[in-house]
Amino acid sequence: MPRPNRFYDLILIGPVKVASYKDGRGRTKHTAACTAPNCGFSTEHGNRSAAELAARTHRCTV
């Protein structure tokens, strides 16, 4: 079984990175996290399209 939190299939949409990973139970999860300083935006989703939509619609408030 793959190690948890090993990210793969990374893409960058603006300042937001979208990646997939396997959680501790072997399920595939998808995350979107903003790389801008002091932003703090991150989300976890069950499907890739939701994570990419969150990345495309994110606007930094910093």
C-alpha positions as CSV (number, residue, x, y, z in Angstrom):
1,M,0.0,0.0,0.0
2,P,1.4,3.5,-0.9
3,R,2.5,5.7,1.9
4,P,-0.1,8.4,2.9
5,N,0.5,12.0,1.9
6,R,2.7,11.3,-1.0
7,F,1.4,13.8,-3.5
8,Y,1.3,13.1,-7.3
9,D,-0.3,14.6,-10.4
10,L,0.5,18.2,-9.2
11,I,-0.6,21.2,-11.3
12,L,-0.4,24.9,-10.6
13,I,-3.5,27.1,-11.3
14,G,-2.4,30.6,-10.6
15,P,-1.0,30.6,-7.1
16,V,-2.9,27.5,-6.2
17,K,-1.3,24.0,-6.3
18,V,-3.7,21.1,-6.9
19,A,-2.5,17.5,-6.1
20,S,-3.8,14.0,-5.5
21,Y,-2.7,11.6,-2.7
22,K,-3.7,8.4,-1.0
23,D,-4.9,8.8,2.6
24,G,-4.1,6.4,5.4
25,R,-7.0,4.1,4.4
26,G,-5.9,3.9,0.8
27,R,-8.6,6.3,-0.6
28,T,-7.6,8.8,-3.2
29,K,-8.1,12.4,-2.1
30,H,-7.5,15.7,-3.8
31,T,-6.3,19.0,-2.3
32,A,-5.9,22.6,-3.4
33,A,-3.6,24.9,-1.5
34,C,-2.6,28.5,-2.2
35,T,1.1,29.2,-2.2
36,A,0.8,33.0,-1.7
37,P,2.4,34.2,1.6
38,N,0.0,34.6,4.5
39,C,-3.0,33.3,2.4
40,G,-3.8,30.1,4.3
41,F,-6.3,28.8,1.7
42,S,-6.5,25.0,1.4
43,T,-9.3,22.5,0.8
44,E,-9.6,18.7,0.5
45,H,-12.0,17.1,-1.9
46,G,-13.2,13.6,-2.9
47,N,-12.9,14.3,-6.6
48,R,-10.3,16.0,-8.8
49,S,-12.7,18.3,-10.6
50,A,-13.9,19.9,-7.3
51,A,-10.3,20.6,-6.2
52,E,-9.6,22.2,-9.6
53,L,-12.8,24.3,-9.5
54,A,-11.8,25.5,-6.0
55,A,-8.4,26.5,-7.4
56,R,-9.8,28.3,-10.4
57,T,-12.3,30.3,-8.3
58,H,-10.0,31.2,-5.4
59,R,-9.1,34.8,-4.9
60,C,-6.5,35.8,-2.3
61,T,-7.6,38.2,0.3
62,V,-4.1,39.2,1.3
